[in-house]
Amino acid sequence: MLDLIATRRDLHQIPEIGLEEFETHAYLMAKIAELTAGKSFVTIKTWQTGIVIKLTGTAPEKTIGWRADIDGLPIIEDTGLDFKSRHEDRMHACGHDMHMTLALGVLEQLLVTQPKHNLIFLFQPAEENEAGGMLMYEAGMLDGEFRPDAFYGLHVRPDLKVGDIATNTSTLFAGTCEVKVAFKGTGGHAAFPHHANDALVAASYFITQVQTIVSRNVDPIEGAVVTFGSMHAGTTNNVISETAYLHGTIRTLTQEMNDLTQKRIREIAQGIATSFDLAVEIDLRQGGYLPVENNPELAEELMTFFDQAEGVNLIDIAPAMTGEDFGYLLSKIPGVMFWLGIDTPYALHHPKMSPDEAALAFGVKQISNFIKTKAG
């Protein structure tokens, strides 16, 4: 029987950045081989560091999918745990070690007897940086017999208790867009500003002006986030900056609002560049980070099941402005994502984030019971 806590701790020690999860991939493949040994109804295929497992049903009329992400973050861990990351500048601070362990545990439970309907388990790389779900989908890894009719997945949530399951029948996570802007002017001596064209000043105007997108262009009922967390310009106090680089993010609950926000960022950047007589380069990358939109009918079914399940505290929760590339898969295949409580005071992506491992046994039991009702 799979030791959930030992498995999670093994995975916690080997976090890797997206599309570089080679040690993680090898570990997962070994565990999957153990779990599926002698099961003739199992098919396994891989794509880079991603893995897709199919359990062929006895009389399949549908295919049910479960997804887990496998990558870590470029964070130096500060938990002080005996099983902390062995990779100095990497950490499973978003709980993907929990996600993988839960998926392995559910897989084990669903392998006890051959299901009636087909099951797909997707272990996908690069959720944090390259939208690995989109990459695997575009590579055809979910085509044909591997295509689910309904897709399910979860994300752990620190501020919910073990026993809490939270979701809704609409949008759970925001769609995101990475924003890079570079203003390029003419550098010069601080004493002769009339001979230069200051990119730093233009960038400063841009930072203040983009705040008006949310305050004056976005419907207050819908909401949006426009944040620039990084700005780099200049080298010293008496040299006018030739270039200024800004790096930010957009987060919205609908794709229409994301498109509008991207449009306004582009217009404001171009307008400021024109007014300051300098050049600007704008890079807007949304890729696979679309809003995570739950299918209303499937979400209602899932919520009803967990509301009636012993030991579960079901919460109908508001959307969060966090992003998730499962949104891309849900734009192609109907499904549901939900939160699983892990009860820790530290937020996701925090170097001290350490989940309550009691959530593992709870999650495997509840998820397995739900998937069994779908798989027959």
C-alpha positions in Angstrom: 0.0 0.0 0.0 1.2 3.5 -0.9 2.6 5.4 2.1 1.1 8.8 1.4 3.2 10.8 3.9 6.5 9.1 2.9 5.7 9.7 -0.8 4.9 13.3 -0.2 8.1 13.9 1.7 10.1 12.2 -1.0 8.6 14.5 -3.6 9.0 17.5 -1.4 12.7 17.1 -1.4 13.1 17.1 -5.2 11.3 20.2 -6.5 12.2 21.2 -10.0 11.3 24.1 -12.3 8.8 23.5 -15.1 9.9 21.3 -18.0 13.0 20.4 -15.9 11.2 17.9 -13.6 13.5 15.0 -14.5 14.0 13.6 -11.1 10.4 14.0 -10.3 9.4 12.3 -13.5 11.6 9.3 -12.7 10.2 9.1 -9.2 6.6 9.2 -10.5 7.3 6.6 -13.2 8.7 4.2 -10.6 5.7 4.6 -8.3 3.3 4.3 -11.2 5.0 1.1 -12.4 4.6 -0.4 -8.9 1.0 0.5 -8.6 0.0 -0.7 -12.1 2.1 -3.9 -12.2 0.0 -6.8 -13.6 -2.9 -4.5 -14.6 -3.5 -5.2 -18.3 -6.1 -2.5 -18.6 -3.5 0.3 -18.0 -1.7 2.2 -20.7 1.0 4.8 -20.0 2.5 7.4 -22.3 4.8 10.3 -21.7 5.6 13.7 -23.2 8.8 15.4 -21.9 8.3 15.2 -18.2 4.6 14.8 -18.4 2.8 11.5 -17.9 -0.7 10.3 -19.0 -2.2 7.1 -17.6 -5.3 5.4 -19.1 -7.4 2.9 -17.2 -9.6 1.2 -19.9 -13.0 0.4 -18.6 -14.9 -2.9 -18.9 -17.8 -1.3 -20.8 -16.8 2.3 -21.3 -19.4 4.9 -22.3 -17.4 7.9 -21.1 -13.9 8.9 -20.0 -13.2 10.7 -16.7 -10.0 12.7 -16.2 -8.0 13.7 -13.1 -5.1 16.1 -13.3 -2.1 16.8 -11.0 0.7 19.3 -11.6 4.3 18.3 -10.8 6.6 21.4 -10.9 8.1 23.5 -8.1 9.1 27.1 -7.6 12.4 29.1 -7.6 12.1 29.7 -3.8 14.7 29.0 -1.1 12.8 26.9 1.5 12.7 28.2 5.1 10.6 25.5 6.8 13.3 23.9 8.9 11.8 20.5 8.1 13.9 17.3 8.2 12.7 16.5 4.7 13.2 20.0 3.3 14.2 20.6 -0.3 17.5 19.1 -1.3 17.6 21.6 -4.2 18.9 24.8 -2.6 16.9 27.3 -4.6 13.8 25.2 -5.3 10.7 24.5 -3.2 7.3 22.9 -3.5 5.8 26.1 -2.0 2.6 25.8 -4.0 1.8 22.3 -2.8 2.3 20.4 -6.0 4.0 17.6 -3.9 0.6 17.2 -2.2 -1.1 17.2 -5.6 1.1 14.4 -7.0 0.7 12.3 -3.8 -3.0 12.7 -3.9 -3.2 11.7 -7.5 -1.0 8.6 -6.8 -3.2 7.7 -3.9 -6.4 8.0 -6.0 -4.8 6.0 -8.8 -4.1 3.2 -6.3 -7.7 3.2 -5.1 -9.1 3.1 -8.6 -6.8 0.3 -9.7 -8.3 -2.2 -7.1 -10.9 -3.3 -9.6 -11.2 -2.4 -13.3 -13.6 0.4 -13.7 -16.6 0.4 -16.0 -15.7 3.6 -17.7 -12.3 4.9 -18.8 -10.1 6.9 -16.5 -7.3 9.3 -17.4 -4.7 10.5 -14.9 -2.6 13.5 -16.1 0.6 14.4 -14.4 1.5 17.7 -16.1 4.7 19.7 -15.9 5.2 23.5 -15.9 2.0 24.8 -14.3 3.9 27.6 -12.7 5.8 29.0 -15.7 5.0 27.5 -19.2 1.4 26.4 -19.0 2.3 22.7 -19.2 -1.4 21.7 -19.5 -1.7 23.7 -22.7 1.6 22.3 -24.0 0.5 18.7 -23.5 -2.9 19.4 -25.0 -1.4 21.0 -28.1 1.0 18.1 -28.4 -2.0 15.8 -28.8 -1.5 13.9 -25.5 -5.2 14.1 -24.7 -6.4 13.2 -28.2 -8.6 10.3 -29.2 -9.0 7.6 -26.6 -7.0 9.7 -24.1 -9.5 12.6 -24.2 -11.7 13.0 -21.1 -15.3 13.8 -21.3 -15.0 15.5 -17.9 -11.9 16.7 -16.2 -11.3 17.3 -12.5 -8.5 18.7 -10.4 -7.8 20.5 -7.1 -5.4 23.0 -5.5 -4.4 22.9 -1.9 -5.4 26.1 0.1 -3.5 27.1 3.3 -6.3 29.1 4.9 -8.8 26.3 4.8 -8.9 23.5 7.4 -8.3 19.9 6.8 -11.8 18.5 5.9 -12.7 21.6 4.0 -13.5 21.3 0.3 -14.4 24.6 -1.5 -15.5 25.4 -5.0 -18.3 27.1 -6.9 -20.4 26.7 -10.0 -18.8 29.5 -12.0 -15.2 31.0 -12.0 -12.9 29.7 -9.4 -9.5 31.3 -10.4 -8.7 34.3 -12.5 -7.2 34.4 -15.9 -3.7 35.9 -15.9 -1.4 37.6 -18.4 2.3 38.4 -18.0 3.2 41.9 -19.0 6.7 43.1 -20.0 7.2 46.7 -21.2 10.5 48.3 -22.2 10.8 52.1 -22.8 13.9 53.0 -24.9 15.1 56.6 -25.0 18.5 58.4 -25.1 20.8 58.4 -22.1 23.0 61.3 -21.0 24.5 63.3 -18.2 22.2 64.4 -15.4 23.5 68.0 -15.9 22.3 68.1 -19.5 18.8 66.7 -19.5 18.0 68.6 -22.7 20.4 66.3 -24.6 18.8 63.1 -23.4 15.4 61.4 -23.4 14.7 59.9 -20.0 13.2 56.4 -20.2 12.8 56.3 -16.4 10.5 59.3 -16.3 8.4 57.8 -19.1 8.2 54.5 -17.2 7.1 56.4 -14.1 4.3 58.1 -15.9 3.2 54.7 -17.3 3.1 53.2 -13.8 0.8 55.9 -12.5 -1.4 55.9 -15.6 -2.1 52.2 -15.8 -3.8 52.5 -12.4 -6.6 54.2 -14.2 -7.4 51.0 -16.1 -9.0 49.4 -13.0 -10.4 52.7 -11.6 -11.9 54.0 -14.9 -12.1 51.2 -17.5 -13.1 48.1 -15.6 -16.7 47.4 -14.5 -16.5 47.7 -10.7 -18.8 44.6 -10.4 -16.3 42.5 -12.4 -13.0 43.7 -11.1 -9.4 43.3 -12.3 -5.9 43.4 -11.0 -3.0 45.3 -12.8 0.2 45.0 -10.8 3.8 45.8 -11.8 6.1 44.3 -9.3 9.4 45.1 -11.0 10.9 48.2 -12.6 14.6 48.5 -13.5 16.2 51.6 -14.9 19.5 53.4 -14.7 22.8 52.6 -13.0 23.7 55.6 -10.9 22.5 58.9 -9.6 23.9 61.3 -12.2 23.2 59.4 -15.5 19.9 59.7 -17.3 18.4 56.3 -18.1 18.4 55.2 -21.7 16.1 52.2 -21.0 13.5 51.3 -18.4 12.1 47.8 -18.0 8.8 46.9 -16.3 7.4 43.5 -15.4 3.9 42.9 -14.3 0.7 40.9 -14.3 -3.0 41.2 -15.2 -5.6 39.1 -13.4 -9.3 39.0 -14.4 -12.3 36.8 -13.8 -13.4 36.8 -17.5 -11.4 36.5 -20.7 -13.3 39.6 -22.1 -12.0 41.7 -19.2 -8.5 40.3 -19.7 -8.6 41.3 -23.4 -9.8 44.8 -22.5 -7.1 45.3 -19.9 -4.4 44.1 -22.3 -5.7 46.5 -24.9 -5.6 49.5 -22.5 -2.1 48.6 -21.3 -0.9 48.6 -24.9 -2.6 51.9 -25.7 -1.3 53.7 -22.6 2.3 52.5 -23.2 2.2 53.5 -26.8 0.6 56.9 -25.9 3.3 57.7 -23.3 6.1 56.6 -25.7 4.7 59.0 -28.3 4.3 61.9 -25.9 7.9 61.4 -24.6 9.3 60.8 -28.1 10.9 57.5 -27.4 10.4 53.8 -28.4 8.5 51.1 -26.5 8.3 47.3 -26.7 5.3 45.6 -25.2 5.1 41.9 -24.6 1.8 40.4 -23.4 1.8 36.7 -22.7 -1.3 35.0 -21.5 -0.7 31.6 -23.1 -2.6 28.9 -21.2 -3.5 30.9 -18.1 -7.2 31.4 -18.9 -9.9 31.9 -16.2 -10.7 28.6 -14.4 -14.4 28.3 -15.3 -16.1 25.4 -13.7 -18.8 23.7 -15.7 -22.0 24.6 -13.8 -23.7 21.2 -14.1 -20.6 19.1 -13.2 -19.8 21.5 -10.3 -23.3 21.2 -8.9 -23.0 17.4 -9.1 -19.6 17.5 -7.3 -20.8 19.9 -4.6 -23.9 17.8 -3.9 -21.7 14.7 -3.5 -19.3 16.4 -1.1 -22.0 18.1 0.8 -23.4 14.7 1.6 -20.1 13.0 2.3 -19.3 12.2 5.9 -16.4 14.3 7.3 -16.5 16.9 4.5 -17.1 20.6 5.2 -18.2 21.9 1.8 -17.8 25.6 1.2 -19.4 27.5 -1.7 -16.5 29.9 -2.2 -15.9 33.2 -4.1 -13.4 33.4 -7.0 -9.8 34.0 -6.2 -7.4 36.2 -8.3 -4.8 33.4 -8.3 -4.0 31.9 -11.7 -3.9 28.3 -12.8 -3.3 26.7 -16.2 -6.1 24.2 -15.6 -8.2 27.0 -17.0 -6.9 26.2 -20.4 -7.9 22.5 -20.2 -11.3 23.5 -18.9 -11.7 25.8 -21.9 -11.4 22.6 -24.0 -13.0 20.0 -21.8 -15.8 20.6 -19.3 -14.8 20.0 -15.7 -14.4 21.3 -12.2 -11.5 22.5 -10.0 -11.8 22.8 -6.2 -9.8 23.8 -3.2 -8.6 21.3 -0.6 -7.8 22.7 2.9 -4.3 22.1 4.3 -4.4 24.4 7.4 -1.1 26.3 7.6 -0.6 29.9 8.5 1.7 30.5 5.5 0.4 31.4 2.1 1.0 29.6 -1.1 4.5 30.5 -2.5 5.8 31.4 1.0 9.2 29.9 1.9 7.6 28.6 5.2 4.5 27.1 3.6 4.1 23.6 5.1 0.7 21.8 4.7 -0.9 19.6 7.3 -0.3 16.1 5.9 -3.6 14.8 7.4 -5.1 16.3 4.2 -3.5 13.5 2.2 -5.5 10.5 3.6 -8.7 12.7 3.8 -8.2 13.8 0.2 -7.5 10.4 -1.2 -10.6 8.9 0.5 -13.0 11.6 -0.6 -11.7 12.1 -4.2 -11.6 8.3 -4.7 -15.2 8.0 -3.5 -16.3 10.7 -5.9 -14.4 9.4 -8.9 -15.8 5.9 -8.3 -19.3 7.3 -8.7 -18.3 8.7 -12.1 -16.3 5.7 -13.2 -18.8 3.0 -12.3 
